[in-house]
Each structure stands twice: as C-alpha cells, then as structure tokens.
Amino acid sequence: MDHFLYRDGTLYAEDVRISDIAAQVGTPFYCYSSATLTRHFRLFDEALDGTDHLVCYAMKANSNQAILRLLAEQGAGMDVVSGGEYARAKAAGVPGDRIVFSGVGKTADEMRMALEGGIRQFNVESEPEMVVLNEVALSLGVTAPITVRVNPDVDAKTHAKIATGKSENKFGIPISRAREVYAMAASLAGLDVVGIDVHIGSQLTDLEPYRMAYEKVAELTKTLREDGHNIRRLDLGGGLGIPYERSNEAPPLPIEYGQMVKETLGDLGCELEIEPGRLIAGNAGILVSKVIYVKEGEDRKFLIIDSAMNDLIRPAMYEAHHDIVPVTEDVPGEEGEKYDIVGPVCESGDTFAKGRTLKSLAPDDLVAFRSAGAYGAVMASEYNTRPMIPEVLVQGDQFAVIRQRPTYEEMIERDIIPAWL
C-alpha cells in the first residue's frame, strides 16, 4: 500500500495535489510520502515482534537526510556501505550503536571514521579486510565488533546485477570456509566476533531462497558455537521485493518474512538484524515528469518527457519496469494510445517504456512513475549537464523541498580551470 491515490480525477500524495507541487517546484521532481515510509518501516518492525531485533534501513535505497531523520525517529538503525553514508547517518542523528557498516571495499580511513564515531558492527567480507580492520582498531586502542559475511551459494532468482548470494558473486566468503575464517578472526586481538552476516540479493519475490540461506546460517551458528565462538547476533540482510507492476502477483509480506525468520532462526537465542531498503522506500516515492512533445514516428508515437535516464536510470540499467500513470486520471471508457516513453538525453538507452498504453496525452500534461522511491534519486547524475532534480517530502497536507534543483551556474562553478588555461 502507498499514499499516492486519485481524488476527484487528479493524483494526490497523501493530502497534497501532485499538480500543486509541480506548479511550485517545477518538473521533473521526486515526491515521497512520509506516511508510506513510516508504515513500511513499522511493518518490518512488527514482523519481528517477540524477538530481540533491530531494523536497519539500507541507506543505499534512498539516503536523503529528511528520510533518514524520519526513519531514525521511528527507531530505525542504518545499514551503510561507504564513509559518505556513515557521515549522512550521523548527520541525521543516528547514534553509532545503531549503524552497521557493510560493503566489500571498506578503506582504512572509513574504518577509522566509524571506530572513532561509533559503530554497531562491521560486516566483514574478506580476510584482507579483516587484517586491515584489526590494524586500524589496534592503532586506536579499541576493539572492532564484527560479523563475517558468508556466501551461502543460494540462487535468489533475481536480476543478475542484483544477485549477491551465489558463489560467482563478489560478496562475502564461501560458507564452506567459514570455520577457518572465523578462527582467523578470533586470533586477531583488535576484533570482537559477535555474529554472522548474510545477504543473498535484492528484489526477491519468493521466501524459499531466504529459507534455504537461513537454514544454512542456523547450522553454521551451531557449528561455530561448538568451535568456541560467542555467536550472539545474526545479520540477515534485506532484499524483499516490491510489486513494480501492479498487475503482477504481490511479493511476500513483511509479516510472512518475519514468520519464516522465526521458524528458521528463532530458537538460537540470537539478536536479529534485518536491512530492508527497497520495500521501505520504493513505493513511498514517485517521479513526476511533464510531457514536452508527442512525436509521430514511422510506426509508433513517442512521448518525449522532461525526465531522462540520468534522473531514473533503472530502466536503462536493469530493464526495470515502472508503472507510468497520468496525473489527471483516465476517463472510464476512453480509448488510450500506445507510446514509447523517452527522455531528452542523447542516448537510445534513454527509453523508459515501449508500447505503453496511456490516455491520450499532450504537451504540458503530467505523468508519474510509480515505485520510484528506491534507487532513483540516489543513482541519478548530471549527465548532459542536466541538473539533479528536486526531492519533495509530503506529510499530510504539507510538503517541503528536501533537495533543491541546482542552477546551471552552481553546476558549472564546481569545475576548476587550471592556471595555465
């Protein structure tokens, strides 16, 4: 469920007309619903009721400060994958003991930043990383809490570019080598082994891959405890999918996921961490764009809009589907038209959809891309010197711009011309 609904023939975000935001902010822009963000976080939190747990929002989905502050006020922890994300989490008021640091390429500087600023744990992904973290921790006179990310070699049956739990992927250490890697970790004085980490991919629409991975984690927990390790925390990653196409069968609900977690891991006495991102933010945001031209091609119509692949790269990168709807609702019985929906960037890949049926549209009409709250704004760029587009947060009948659109002058002034030119 989200809070982007039609009323009296026009699309609203909660109690604000999208057309009113467009008139004030200009297009294109991202729009997020506070009610949807908080509802989705609570669904995960409630799904693990009865367990010792922490829901750590995966910031890579959407890291705007306002969204982080909103979720932190609900009690969310944060899952970060860079020094920049760590700094963002701290700036949003998230305490270090609610921040988990993931990622395969943490640098010594990033480790130092987190150890000095406070960290719940590092999810370590390789022996070389373990060695460097140990050296940094010893140099600071502290102990770094770690889990080791194990790769369970489970096919998440998701897009190849967002699968992370197969043996061919770059993430984690093979679960078959876990005992020797944990023995190495235990021998390093600067590390405190607190648990196990696993994450098998993103946009999962079936619980069975999770169950297979978590059963392996349960078995590993018992083995490592027999080896003398105090395994007291299990980081289960995220990845639960959302329905990008409204006509498709809905993915599992958080409560169903939570029940499966309790069934597979609930008897181990471990604190549980989960790291949802897409399911919290995805359906909480839309991208709003304006029609520039309707162009007649030889065998098709092109709907040329003012957002482009630099604003929302998922269709170009992942062949991703987003439902695209008119901001003014279809009239019942009105025959629609088929369009190839494209942006202004000089790339053939700047295509959002082909042969998509919409009501007849004209220049200046508004359209909205649904399910654009995750991996939209955070993956945007200024390709073709197109400004990063504004982000807007709605709460009830209020809205605020939470990231401004830069001017051309501001963009250009970031460049530095050397003295010899």
Beta strands, then each sheet from edge to edge (+ up, - down):
strand 1: 4-7
strand 2: 10-13
strand 3: 16-17
strand 4: 29-33
strand 5: 53-58
strand 6: 77-80
strand 7: 99-101
strand 8: 121-124
strand 9: 144-151
strand 10: 173-174
strand 11: 191-197
strand 12: 233-235
strand 13: 271-274
strand 14: 285-296
strand 15: 301-305
strand 16: 324-326
strand 17: 337-342
strand 18: 351-358
strand 19: 366-369
strand 20: 391-395
strand 21: 398-403
sheet 1: 1+ 2- 3+
sheet 2: 16+ 19- 14+ 4- 20- 21+
sheet 3: 10+ 9+ 8+ 7+ 6+ 5+ 13+ 12+ 11+
sheet 4: 16+ 19- 14+ 15- 17- 18+
end
